[in-house]
Amino acid sequence: MTGAGRHHLLGAFAAMLFVGASWGANLPVTKVMLRYYDLLPMAALRTAVAALSLALLLAVVEGRTALRIDLGLRRFLSLGLMMGTFYACYALGIYYSNPITAAAVQVAGPLVSAATVRAVTGARFDPGFGVAMLLTVLGGLILSASSLFGSRVTFGGGEIIVLLSNVLWTLYSLRAQEWFDRASQLHRTYVASLSATGWLALVAVALVIAGRSRSPFGVSDAWVWTQFLVVAVLASGMGGYFWNVGASRLGVAIASLWVNLVPFFAVLWAMAYGFMPNGYQIAGGLVALGGVVYMQWRKLQITSPVPT
């Protein structure tokens, strides 16, 4: 492998580490935020903040002309609909599920993503993908075991919605790579976030007007807003950008394996709130990390030149 090729894969590795860390931080912070905000208005406002932060970064890095959208109206609306519907379905699923069983079921998310990629593209997976999938799913199950053991496990029905929402995110990820002509990953994420903001805002405004949800602007606590803005920019904005970077270099199926590291990073972030991880959570995170590191190592080995 050339030096440029190695840097290409190592850059993807770093990007997905950022995704795991930022999306992991999103879990404990969002749990706190839900004491103050309703789900869909919060999702709409957070996506809007993410789109704004991406637009500012895009204007600085690529110039204001990069803010122009040349995707075409139908694809622009479709891309945002997929992203926005994923956010809405995920939130709905969490609302109607037991958080313990939702976490356990979500371990199978990479399997759903891999099946979706296979069904849509027909592409074969890289050698070693099966082993990496087994390790990441096993790691996720170990992570969940600490909550499952000794708890009364109930099934609320939303767990299936959470799991199937991976289909929407995978479709969005595939189309974000297919529908643009030589656009940067930053531009693609900005366009999708802008469109998703429009869709989510329509639903959120309707719910607030109908009295089914509270306006997020009724919160006056500065600390809460600080937490909200940080998560919106880092997790929804930059996390979405680095996801597209990783998906474009590794493929959506392989990138999806990294999602099972999100609970591990969530545990690490929760330590800042006084929560100490147990042996299951540490071991599960290390096993899941071993899966993605193994897949990355296989890609480096396969693309390296054979010595003569």
WOQUI-V734052 format. One record per backbone hydrogen bond with DSSP energy under -0.5 kcal/mol. NH is the residue of the N-H (numbers start at 1). CO is the residue of the C=O. Records with the same first field share a line. If there is no record, write none. Layout:
NH: CO ; CO
This chain:
6: 2
7: 3
8: 4
9: 5
10: 6
11: 7
12: 8
13: 9
14: 10
15: 11
16: 12
17: 13
18: 14
19: 15
20: 16
21: 17
22: 18
23: 19
24: 20
25: 21
26: 22
27: 23 ; 24
28: 24
29: 25
30: 26
31: 27
32: 28
33: 29
34: 30
35: 32
36: 33
37: 33
42: 38
43: 39
44: 40
45: 41
46: 42
47: 43
48: 44
49: 45
50: 46
51: 47
52: 48
53: 49
54: 50
55: 51
56: 52
57: 53
58: 54
59: 55
60: 56
61: 57
62: 58
63: 58 ; 59
66: 63
67: 64
68: 65
70: 68
76: 72
77: 73
78: 74
79: 75
80: 76
81: 77
82: 78
83: 79
84: 80
85: 81
86: 82
87: 83
88: 84
89: 85
90: 86
91: 87
92: 88
93: 89
94: 90
95: 91
96: 92
97: 94
99: 97
102: 98
103: 99
104: 100
105: 101
106: 102
107: 103 ; 104
108: 105
109: 106
110: 107
111: 108
112: 108
113: 109
114: 110
115: 111
116: 112
117: 113
118: 114
119: 115
120: 116
121: 117
122: 117 ; 118
129: 126
132: 128
133: 129
134: 130
135: 131
136: 132
137: 133
138: 134
139: 135
140: 136
141: 137
142: 138
143: 139
144: 140
145: 141
146: 142 ; 143
147: 144
148: 144
149: 145
151: 148
153: 151
156: 154
158: 96
160: 157
161: 157
162: 158
163: 159
164: 160
165: 161
166: 163
167: 164
168: 164
169: 165
170: 166
171: 167
172: 168
173: 169
174: 170
175: 171
176: 172
177: 173 ; 174
178: 174
179: 175
182: 180
188: 184
189: 185
190: 186
191: 187
192: 188
193: 189
194: 190
195: 191
196: 192
197: 193
198: 194
199: 195
200: 196
201: 197
202: 198
203: 199
204: 200
205: 201
206: 202
207: 203
208: 204
209: 205
210: 206
211: 208
212: 207
213: 207
218: 215
219: 216
225: 221
226: 222
227: 223
228: 224
229: 225
230: 226
231: 227
232: 228
233: 229
234: 230
235: 231
236: 231
237: 232
238: 233
239: 234
241: 237
242: 238
243: 239
244: 240
245: 241
246: 242
247: 243
248: 244
249: 245
250: 246
251: 247
255: 251
256: 252
257: 253 ; 254
258: 254 ; 255
259: 256
260: 257
261: 258
262: 259
265: 261
266: 262
267: 263
268: 264
269: 265
270: 266
271: 267 ; 268
272: 269
273: 270
274: 271
275: 270
282: 278
283: 279
284: 280
285: 281
286: 282
287: 283
288: 284
289: 285
290: 286
291: 287
292: 288
293: 289
294: 290
295: 291
296: 292
297: 293
298: 294
299: 295
300: 296
301: 297
302: 298
303: 299
304: 300 ; 301
